[in-house]
Amino acid sequence: MKTTIDIPEPLYRRAKVRAAQQGTTLKQLLLDALEQSLAPSPNSPRSEGAAFDVNEIGFPVFRRRGKGIVTNELVNQLREQEGI
C-alpha cells in the first residue's frame, strides 16, 4: 500500500544518512522502524483497561467482559426495559 507523509527536512536527511550507513534503502529503514515501533513490548504489560486486543493480522478482537452469552431473548428483554 502506498501513502504519503510529511517528514521534516532535518529528520529526512538524518534518515537518509542512517539508511546509507546501514547499506539499506530509506523505504526499508522506515519499514523496519515502523515494525519495531508497533511490536509488542515485553516490558509493558497488556493494558487491562483496553476493550480489545489486536490479533496477528491486525483485526480488533473484543475482550469478553462478563460470563453471560448475548442471546435474542436477552436483547429482547433489554429492549423492553428501555421501551424500544
C-alpha positions as CSV (number, residue, x, y, z in Angstrom):
1,M,0.0,0.0,0.0
2,K,1.3,3.4,-0.8
3,T,0.9,6.5,1.4
4,T,2.3,10.0,1.6
5,I,3.6,11.5,4.8
6,D,5.3,14.8,5.5
7,I,8.7,14.4,7.1
8,P,10.6,17.5,8.4
9,E,13.7,18.1,6.3
10,P,16.3,17.6,9.1
11,L,14.7,14.3,10.0
12,Y,14.6,13.2,6.4
13,R,18.3,13.9,6.0
14,R,19.2,12.0,9.1
15,A,17.1,9.0,7.9
16,K,18.8,9.1,4.5
17,V,22.2,9.1,6.1
18,R,21.3,6.3,8.5
19,A,20.0,4.2,5.6
20,A,23.2,4.8,3.7
21,Q,25.3,3.9,6.7
22,Q,23.3,0.6,7.1
23,G,23.5,-0.2,3.4
24,T,19.8,-0.2,3.0
25,T,17.1,2.0,1.4
26,L,15.1,4.7,3.1
27,K,12.0,2.7,2.5
28,Q,13.4,-0.3,4.3
29,L,14.7,1.8,7.1
30,L,11.3,3.3,7.7
31,L,9.5,-0.1,7.4
32,D,11.9,-1.6,10.0
33,A,11.4,1.4,12.3
34,L,7.6,1.1,12.0
35,E,7.6,-2.7,12.6
36,Q,9.8,-2.1,15.7
37,S,7.5,0.7,17.0
38,L,4.4,-1.4,16.6
39,A,5.8,-4.7,18.0
40,P,4.5,-5.6,21.5
41,S,6.9,-4.6,24.2
42,P,7.9,-7.5,26.5
43,N,8.4,-4.9,29.3
44,S,5.0,-3.4,29.2
45,P,2.1,-5.5,30.5
46,R,-1.1,-5.8,28.5
47,S,-3.4,-2.9,29.1
48,E,-6.1,-4.3,31.3
49,G,-8.4,-1.3,30.7
50,A,-8.4,-1.8,26.9
51,A,-11.7,-3.0,25.4
52,F,-9.9,-5.0,22.7
53,D,-6.7,-6.6,21.5
54,V,-5.3,-6.8,18.0
55,N,-4.8,-10.2,16.5
56,E,-1.8,-11.3,14.4
57,I,-3.3,-10.0,11.2
58,G,-4.3,-6.6,12.6
59,F,-8.0,-7.1,13.4
60,P,-9.5,-6.0,16.7
61,V,-10.7,-8.8,19.0
62,F,-13.0,-7.5,21.6
63,R,-12.5,-8.8,25.1
64,R,-15.3,-10.6,26.9
65,R,-16.4,-8.6,30.0
66,G,-18.8,-11.0,31.5
67,K,-19.7,-14.6,31.6
68,G,-23.1,-14.3,30.0
69,I,-23.9,-15.0,26.4
70,V,-25.9,-12.5,24.5
71,T,-29.0,-14.2,23.1
72,N,-32.0,-12.9,21.2
73,E,-34.0,-13.3,24.4
74,L,-31.6,-11.2,26.4
75,V,-31.7,-8.5,23.6
76,N,-35.5,-8.5,23.6
77,Q,-35.6,-8.2,27.4
78,L,-33.2,-5.2,27.3
79,R,-35.4,-3.6,24.5
80,E,-38.5,-4.0,26.7
81,Q,-36.7,-2.4,29.7
82,E,-35.6,0.5,27.5
83,G,-39.0,0.9,25.9
84,I,-37.8,0.3,22.3
